[in-house]
Amino acid sequence: MASEFSYEIVEEIAVLSENQKGWRKELNLVSWNGRPPKFDLRDWSPEHEKMGKGITLSNEEFDALKQTILGM
């Protein structure tokens, strides 16, 4: 049995790539199940009605990732 969940894309930050079918890898701020928004990186269908697997990051996790990338 699939569990129900809700999401709201609060802010579209960046499109990193797009495939031939129109799916885009996006970095967004997303609120999951009415919770405070988190940074979210995943593939989305053209109208955001379907999504692929992805990762969500808290502000602290995102900052740590950003510092790591800047240090590379």
N, C-alpha and C positions, 0 to 999 in steps of 0.2 A: 504494500500500500504506500503510495507516494504521499509525503507530507506536504501540506500547502504552505506557501510562503509568499510574501509580498516584497516588492522592491520599488524604489523611486530613484531615478537618476537625478540627483540634486544639481550636479554641475558636470558638464562634459568638458574635460580638460584637454585631451589630445587623442588624435587618431594616429596610431603608430604604423598601421599597414591595412591594406584591403585586398581580399582575394578575388578571384574571377567570379565567384558567386555573389559578391557584394558584402560578404561578412567582413567586419572590421575589428581589428585588435585595438581596443580603446582603454585609455586611462580616464576614469571618472570618479566622482564622489557619489557613492550610492548608499542610501538608507535601506537596510534589510529589516523587514518585519517591524517598521516604525522606530527602529533604534537610531541613535546618532549616526550620521554618515561616516563611511570609511573610504579610504582610497581603494579602488577596485581595478584590477587589470584582467581583462578577459576578451574573448571574441563575442561579438554581437551580430545578430542578423540585421538586415537593413533598417527595419522599423523598430528595433529593440524589443521585438516580441519573443525572440528566442535567444538563448545565450549558451556559450560553451563553458567548459571548466575554467576557473580562474583563481586568482588569489585576492584576498582583502588584507589591507594593512591599516593598523591604527596610525594616528599622527606620529607617535614615537617610532613605530616600525618604519614608516615612510621616511622620516628624518634620518634614521640609521642607514637605510638603503641609499638615500641621497648622498650622505656623507661618504659612504663606501664608493659610490660611483665617482664622486668628485675626486676621491683620492687615487683613482686608478690611473 
